[in-house]
Amino acid sequence: MRFTRHGRHDPINFNARRQAAFARKQQRERDRYPLFAEHVAAEQHSPDEEFARRQRRSDNLERTTRSLHARIWREKRAVYFSLAAELRAEIRTKWLAWTGPTTPFYFAYIVDMVSGEAARRAEASRANMLAVRRRVLAMMPEQAALEIA
């Protein structure tokens, strides 16, 4: 199976331009409340702390994104290998002819369409929506027939 490997994030580039923008942001926060400028300044953090915070967020995003991609890839490959040989051949043909990005989400799309899982989910969603509508309509008071005077 062909796929595009999910790349690693580069370290945060907290250069002089970004540091200056961060300093301007902090100055705007202090200027917003001139009577409490020293209190606002005490609540603000240093550029080094901001850099560390941004790097942690970037690392966390990378970790969760990579784990999501891996989970989807593993789940849909398991579904793929559980299907009959003719359905696997159809999926393989469509996947090899696919001209879009070769990410796990597009592979999942093809597997779900060929296996019928997408249609089953859509039908379950329609049935659920119909049940919700019926419950809402049952809770609404009925309007009495309008009488002509």
C-alpha positions in Angstrom: 0.0 0.0 0.0 1.3 3.4 -0.9 1.0 6.2 1.6 2.6 9.5 2.4 4.5 9.5 5.6 3.4 12.2 8.1 6.4 14.4 8.5 7.9 15.7 11.8 7.4 19.3 12.8 10.4 21.6 12.8 11.4 23.2 16.1 9.7 26.6 16.8 11.6 29.4 15.2 11.2 32.1 17.9 13.3 34.7 16.0 13.8 38.4 16.7 10.7 39.4 14.7 8.5 37.0 16.7 10.0 38.1 20.0 9.4 41.8 19.1 5.7 40.9 18.2 5.4 39.1 21.5 6.8 42.2 23.3 4.3 44.4 21.5 1.5 42.1 22.5 2.5 42.3 26.1 2.8 46.1 25.9 -0.7 46.4 24.4 -2.0 44.3 27.3 -0.4 46.6 29.8 -1.6 49.7 28.0 -5.2 48.4 28.0 -5.4 48.8 31.7 -3.1 51.8 32.6 -4.1 51.9 36.2 -3.2 48.2 36.7 -0.2 48.0 34.4 2.1 46.7 37.2 -0.5 44.0 38.0 -0.8 43.0 34.4 3.0 42.9 34.0 3.2 40.6 37.1 0.8 38.2 35.4 2.8 38.1 32.1 5.5 35.6 31.3 8.9 35.9 29.8 9.7 35.3 26.1 11.6 32.2 27.1 8.5 30.8 28.9 6.4 31.7 25.8 8.9 29.9 23.5 8.7 26.8 25.8 4.9 27.0 25.9 4.7 27.2 22.1 7.2 24.3 21.7 5.1 22.2 24.1 2.0 22.9 22.1 3.7 22.1 18.8 5.1 18.8 20.2 1.6 17.9 21.6 -0.1 18.7 18.3 2.5 16.6 16.4 2.1 13.7 18.8 -1.7 13.7 18.7 -1.8 14.1 14.9 0.7 11.3 14.3 -1.2 9.0 16.6 -4.5 9.8 14.9 -3.0 9.0 11.5 -1.5 5.8 12.8 -4.8 4.7 14.5 -6.9 5.4 11.4 -4.3 3.6 9.2 -4.3 0.5 11.5 -8.1 0.4 11.8 -8.8 0.7 8.1 -6.1 -1.8 7.1 -7.7 -4.3 9.6 -11.1 -3.7 7.8 -9.4 -4.0 4.4 -7.8 -7.4 5.3 -11.1 -8.6 6.8 -12.9 -8.1 3.5 -13.4 -10.7 0.7 -10.7 -10.9 -1.9 -12.8 -9.3 -4.7 -13.5 -6.2 -2.5 -9.8 -6.0 -1.5 -8.9 -6.1 -5.2 -11.4 -3.3 -5.9 -10.0 -1.2 -3.1 -6.5 -1.8 -4.2 -7.3 -0.8 -7.8 -9.0 2.4 -6.6 -6.1 3.2 -4.2 -3.5 2.7 -6.9 -5.5 4.9 -9.2 -6.0 7.5 -6.5 -4.4 10.8 -7.6 -5.1 12.7 -4.4 -3.1 12.7 -1.2 -2.2 9.3 0.1 -3.0 9.8 3.7 -4.9 7.4 6.0 -8.1 9.5 5.7 -8.3 9.0 2.0 -7.6 5.3 2.3 -10.3 5.1 4.9 -12.7 6.9 2.5 -12.1 4.3 -0.2 -12.3 1.4 2.2 -15.6 2.7 3.7 -17.1 3.4 0.3 -16.3 0.0 -1.1 -17.1 -2.0 2.0 -20.4 -0.3 2.4 -19.5 1.1 5.9 -20.2 4.7 4.7 -23.7 3.8 3.5 -24.4 2.0 6.8 -23.2 5.0 8.9 -25.3 7.3 6.7 -28.4 5.2 7.2 -27.9 4.9 10.9 -27.5 8.7 11.0 -30.7 9.2 9.1 -32.6 6.8 11.4 -31.2 8.6 14.4 -32.2 12.0 13.0 -35.7 10.7 12.3 -36.1 9.4 15.8 -34.9 12.8 17.2 -37.4 14.6 15.0 -40.2 12.4 16.2 -39.3 12.9 19.8 -39.2 16.7 19.4 -42.5 16.7 17.5 -44.1 14.5 20.2 -43.0 17.0 22.9 -44.5 20.0 21.1 -48.1 20.9 21.9 -50.5 20.4 19.2 -52.3 23.4 17.8 -56.0 23.3 18.1 -58.0 23.6 14.9 -58.6 27.2 13.9 -62.2 28.1 14.2 -63.9 30.5 11.9 -66.0 33.0 13.8 
